[in-house]
């Protein structure tokens, strides 16, 4: 199965969302003392995933 540009952006979006959820979950459940940092990075991953999703069909 060959991936075109939109397929690559779709997979990148999915991977970024999963990593963002993982980082936020780590901040909530594992590292509560510095959880705000993990949460901020997780939200940043969501923002990058949003940009990747917006680029699908335009590149």
N, CA, C and O atoms as CSV, one atom per row, in Angstrom:
chain,resi,resn,atom,element,x,y,z
A,1,UNK,N,N,0.841,-1.173,0.000
A,1,UNK,CA,C,0.000,0.000,0.000
A,1,UNK,C,C,0.889,1.240,0.000
A,1,UNK,O,O,1.672,1.452,0.926
A,2,UNK,N,N,0.766,2.033,-1.017
A,2,UNK,CA,C,1.553,3.252,-1.123
A,2,UNK,C,C,0.795,4.410,-0.476
A,2,UNK,O,O,-0.409,4.574,-0.671
A,3,UNK,N,N,1.518,5.195,0.286
A,3,UNK,CA,C,0.909,6.352,0.934
A,3,UNK,C,C,1.205,7.609,0.126
A,3,UNK,O,O,2.348,7.874,-0.247
A,4,UNK,N,N,0.164,8.367,-0.134
A,4,UNK,CA,C,0.383,9.669,-0.752
A,4,UNK,C,C,0.547,10.708,0.355
A,4,UNK,O,O,0.614,10.358,1.533
A,5,UNK,N,N,0.612,11.988,-0.023
A,5,UNK,CA,C,0.848,13.032,0.974
A,5,UNK,C,C,-0.278,13.110,1.997
A,5,UNK,O,O,-0.024,13.305,3.186
A,6,UNK,N,N,-1.507,12.960,1.547
A,6,UNK,CA,C,-2.634,13.038,2.478
A,6,UNK,C,C,-2.645,11.858,3.445
A,6,UNK,O,O,-3.022,12.013,4.606
A,7,UNK,N,N,-2.241,10.693,2.982
A,7,UNK,CA,C,-2.164,9.539,3.870
A,7,UNK,C,C,-1.112,9.720,4.945
A,7,UNK,O,O,-1.325,9.368,6.105
A,8,UNK,N,N,0.027,10.272,4.550
A,8,UNK,CA,C,1.097,10.521,5.524
A,8,UNK,C,C,0.638,11.547,6.556
A,8,UNK,O,O,0.885,11.379,7.750
A,9,UNK,N,N,-0.028,12.607,6.102
A,9,UNK,CA,C,-0.522,13.614,7.045
A,9,UNK,C,C,-1.595,13.039,7.965
A,9,UNK,O,O,-1.675,13.413,9.135
A,10,UNK,N,N,-2.413,12.141,7.447
A,10,UNK,CA,C,-3.425,11.502,8.286
A,10,UNK,C,C,-2.809,10.651,9.373
A,10,UNK,O,O,-3.225,10.712,10.530
A,11,UNK,N,N,-1.817,9.855,9.004
A,11,UNK,CA,C,-1.136,9.023,10.008
A,11,UNK,C,C,-0.382,9.894,11.012
A,11,UNK,O,O,-0.376,9.598,12.207
A,12,UNK,N,N,0.249,10.960,10.537
A,12,UNK,CA,C,0.963,11.855,11.453
A,12,UNK,C,C,-0.009,12.501,12.433
A,12,UNK,O,O,0.311,12.655,13.612
A,13,UNK,N,N,-1.197,12.881,11.955
A,13,UNK,CA,C,-2.209,13.460,12.840
A,13,UNK,C,C,-2.622,12.462,13.909
A,13,UNK,O,O,-2.707,12.815,15.086
A,14,UNK,N,N,-2.879,11.234,13.518
A,14,UNK,CA,C,-3.290,10.212,14.469
A,14,UNK,C,C,-2.206,9.949,15.515
A,14,UNK,O,O,-2.505,9.840,16.704
A,15,UNK,N,N,-0.971,9.848,15.083
A,15,UNK,CA,C,0.137,9.597,16.006
A,15,UNK,C,C,0.310,10.763,16.979
A,15,UNK,O,O,0.555,10.549,18.166
A,16,UNK,N,N,0.183,12.005,16.477
A,16,UNK,CA,C,0.327,13.165,17.347
A,16,UNK,C,C,-0.795,13.228,18.379
A,16,UNK,O,O,-0.553,13.618,19.521
A,17,UNK,N,N,-2.012,12.855,18.002
A,17,UNK,CA,C,-3.125,12.849,18.953
A,17,UNK,C,C,-2.893,11.805,20.040
A,17,UNK,O,O,-3.128,12.071,21.219
A,18,UNK,N,N,-2.435,10.625,19.650
A,18,UNK,CA,C,-2.177,9.560,20.635
A,18,UNK,C,C,-1.072,9.984,21.606
A,18,UNK,O,O,-1.194,9.765,22.811
A,19,UNK,N,N,-0.012,10.579,21.099
A,19,UNK,CA,C,1.073,11.030,21.969
A,19,UNK,C,C,0.593,12.153,22.886
A,19,UNK,O,O,0.955,12.186,24.062
A,20,UNK,N,N,-0.223,13.077,22.356
A,20,UNK,CA,C,-0.759,14.156,23.183
A,20,UNK,C,C,-1.624,13.633,24.314
A,20,UNK,O,O,-1.514,14.095,25.450
A,21,UNK,N,N,-2.487,12.669,24.008
A,21,UNK,CA,C,-3.320,12.062,25.059
A,21,UNK,C,C,-2.442,11.354,26.085
A,21,UNK,O,O,-2.698,11.437,27.286
A,22,UNK,N,N,-1.417,10.666,25.621
A,22,UNK,CA,C,-0.504,9.983,26.540
A,22,UNK,C,C,0.219,10.945,27.468
A,22,UNK,O,O,0.367,10.672,28.659
A,23,UNK,N,N,0.670,12.072,26.927
A,23,UNK,CA,C,1.371,13.046,27.763
A,23,UNK,C,C,0.442,13.675,28.794
A,23,UNK,O,O,0.831,13.863,29.947
A,24,UNK,N,N,-0.773,13.998,28.392
A,24,UNK,CA,C,-1.726,14.567,29.339
A,24,UNK,C,C,-2.068,13.538,30.415
A,24,UNK,O,O,-2.180,13.885,31.591
A,25,UNK,N,N,-2.231,12.290,30.023
A,25,UNK,CA,C,-2.520,11.242,31.006
A,25,UNK,C,C,-1.350,11.053,31.972
A,25,UNK,O,O,-1.565,10.846,33.166
A,26,UNK,N,N,-0.124,11.121,31.475
A,26,UNK,CA,C,1.033,11.037,32.368
A,26,UNK,C,C,1.044,12.185,33.359
A,26,UNK,O,O,1.352,11.998,34.536
A,27,UNK,N,N,0.706,13.369,32.883
A,27,UNK,CA,C,0.674,14.526,33.774
A,27,UNK,C,C,-0.397,14.410,34.837
A,27,UNK,O,O,-0.206,14.883,35.957
A,28,UNK,N,N,-1.523,13.789,34.511
A,28,UNK,CA,C,-2.615,13.675,35.477
A,28,UNK,C,C,-2.359,12.543,36.463
A,28,UNK,O,O,-2.534,12.723,37.668
A,29,UNK,N,N,-1.952,11.389,35.971
A,29,UNK,CA,C,-1.921,10.189,36.811
A,29,UNK,C,C,-0.552,9.839,37.371
A,29,UNK,O,O,-0.470,9.276,38.463
A,30,UNK,N,N,0.509,10.149,36.670
A,30,UNK,CA,C,1.825,9.665,37.094
A,30,UNK,C,C,2.659,10.760,37.765
A,30,UNK,O,O,3.169,10.567,38.869
A,31,UNK,N,N,2.794,11.895,37.103
A,31,UNK,CA,C,3.651,12.972,37.594
A,31,UNK,C,C,2.788,14.165,37.966
A,31,UNK,O,O,2.758,15.168,37.254
A,32,UNK,N,N,2.088,14.050,39.088
A,32,UNK,CA,C,1.153,15.103,39.473
A,32,UNK,C,C,1.854,16.381,39.920
A,32,UNK,O,O,1.279,17.464,39.810
A,33,UNK,N,N,3.074,16.279,40.417
A,33,UNK,CA,C,3.769,17.471,40.887
A,33,UNK,C,C,4.204,18.377,39.733
A,33,UNK,O,O,4.257,19.595,39.902
A,34,UNK,N,N,4.513,17.818,38.580
A,34,UNK,CA,C,4.891,18.625,37.417
A,34,UNK,C,C,3.931,18.359,36.259
A,34,UNK,O,O,4.310,18.437,35.091
A,35,UNK,N,N,2.697,18.047,36.599
A,35,UNK,CA,C,1.708,17.691,35.584
A,35,UNK,C,C,1.362,18.820,34.649
A,35,UNK,O,O,0.968,18.563,33.511
A,36,UNK,N,N,1.493,20.078,35.084
A,36,UNK,CA,C,1.164,21.199,34.209
A,36,UNK,C,C,2.086,21.226,32.988
A,36,UNK,O,O,1.659,21.607,31.898
A,37,UNK,N,N,3.332,20.828,33.164
A,37,UNK,CA,C,4.272,20.797,32.035
A,37,UNK,C,C,3.890,19.722,31.022
A,37,UNK,O,O,3.920,19.958,29.814
A,38,UNK,N,N,3.532,18.549,31.521
A,38,UNK,CA,C,3.092,17.486,30.627
A,38,UNK,C,C,1.811,17.888,29.907
A,38,UNK,O,O,1.644,17.604,28.721
A,39,UNK,N,N,0.908,18.551,30.628
A,39,UNK,CA,C,-0.336,19.004,30.008
A,39,UNK,C,C,-0.091,20.037,28.921
A,39,UNK,O,O,-0.730,19.999,27.870
A,40,UNK,N,N,0.834,20.962,29.171
A,40,UNK,CA,C,1.137,21.989,28.178
A,40,UNK,C,C,1.739,21.377,26.917
A,40,UNK,O,O,1.396,21.776,25.804
A,41,UNK,N,N,2.623,20.424,27.089
A,41,UNK,CA,C,3.224,19.764,25.929
A,41,UNK,C,C,2.175,18.941,25.186
A,41,UNK,O,O,2.180,18.900,23.956
A,42,UNK,N,N,1.278,18.287,25.920
A,42,UNK,CA,C,0.194,17.526,25.286
A,42,UNK,C,C,-0.708,18.410,24.460
A,42,UNK,O,O,-1.108,18.029,23.360
A,43,UNK,N,N,-1.042,19.601,24.976
A,43,UNK,CA,C,-1.860,20.545,24.206
A,43,UNK,C,C,-1.091,21.021,22.975
A,43,UNK,O,O,-1.686,21.234,21.918
A,44,UNK,N,N,0.209,21.186,23.102
A,44,UNK,CA,C,1.026,21.550,21.943
A,44,UNK,C,C,0.989,20.476,20.866
A,44,UNK,O,O,0.951,20.791,19.677
A,45,UNK,N,N,1.000,19.215,21.273
A,45,UNK,CA,C,0.890,18.125,20.303
A,45,UNK,C,C,-0.464,18.169,19.602
A,45,UNK,O,O,-0.555,17.912,18.402
A,46,UNK,N,N,-1.534,18.502,20.368
A,46,UNK,CA,C,-2.850,18.632,19.744
A,46,UNK,C,C,-2.859,19.759,18.721
A,46,UNK,O,O,-3.479,19.627,17.666
A,47,UNK,N,N,-2.180,20.867,19.015
A,47,UNK,CA,C,-2.141,21.994,18.089
A,47,UNK,C,C,-1.418,21.612,16.795
A,47,UNK,O,O,-1.857,21.976,15.704
A,48,UNK,N,N,-0.327,20.890,16.920
A,48,UNK,CA,C,0.408,20.460,15.722
A,48,UNK,C,C,-0.424,19.472,14.928
A,48,UNK,O,O,-0.426,19.515,13.698
A,49,UNK,N,N,-1.140,18.570,15.619
A,49,UNK,CA,C,-2.015,17.619,14.927
A,49,UNK,C,C,-3.133,18.351,14.191
A,49,UNK,O,O,-3.530,17.939,13.102
A,50,UNK,N,N,-3.635,19.420,14.769
A,50,UNK,CA,C,-4.673,20.218,14.128
A,50,UNK,C,C,-4.148,20.837,12.831
A,50,UNK,O,O,-4.850,20.871,11.820
A,51,UNK,N,N,-2.913,21.324,12.871
A,51,UNK,CA,C,-2.303,21.896,11.661
A,51,UNK,C,C,-2.119,20.818,10.603
A,51,UNK,O,O,-2.403,21.055,9.429
A,52,UNK,N,N,-1.649,19.641,10.996
A,52,UNK,CA,C,-1.496,18.540,10.038
A,52,UNK,C,C,-2.821,18.183,9.397
A,52,UNK,O,O,-2.895,17.944,8.192
A,53,UNK,N,N,-3.882,18.147,10.217
A,53,UNK,CA,C,-5.194,17.815,9.694
A,53,UNK,C,C,-5.688,18.902,8.740
A,53,UNK,O,O,-6.338,18.591,7.742
A,54,UNK,N,N,-5.392,20.163,9.026
A,54,UNK,CA,C,-5.803,21.248,8.154
A,54,UNK,C,C,-5.046,21.228,6.827
A,54,UNK,O,O,-5.557,21.722,5.821
A,55,UNK,N,N,-3.858,20.673,6.810
A,55,UNK,CA,C,-3.056,20.628,5.589
A,55,UNK,C,C,-3.500,19.521,4.643
A,55,UNK,O,O,-3.164,19.546,3.459
A,56,UNK,N,N,-4.256,18.544,5.158
A,56,UNK,CA,C,-4.684,17.457,4.282
A,56,UNK,C,C,-5.536,18.025,3.144
A,56,UNK,O,O,-6.464,18.799,3.379
A,57,UNK,N,N,-5.219,17.642,1.943
A,57,UNK,CA,C,-5.953,18.098,0.769
A,57,UNK,C,C,-5.411,19.378,0.172
A,57,UNK,O,O,-5.787,19.744,-0.942
A,58,UNK,N,N,-4.539,20.065,0.881
A,58,UNK,CA,C,-3.989,21.334,0.383
A,58,UNK,C,C,-2.550,21.204,-0.083
A,58,UNK,O,O,-2.045,22.066,-0.801
A,59,UNK,N,N,-1.895,20.137,0.320
A,59,UNK,CA,C,-0.481,19.979,-0.032
A,59,UNK,C,C,-0.372,19.200,-1.325
A,59,UNK,O,O,0.734,18.952,-1.806
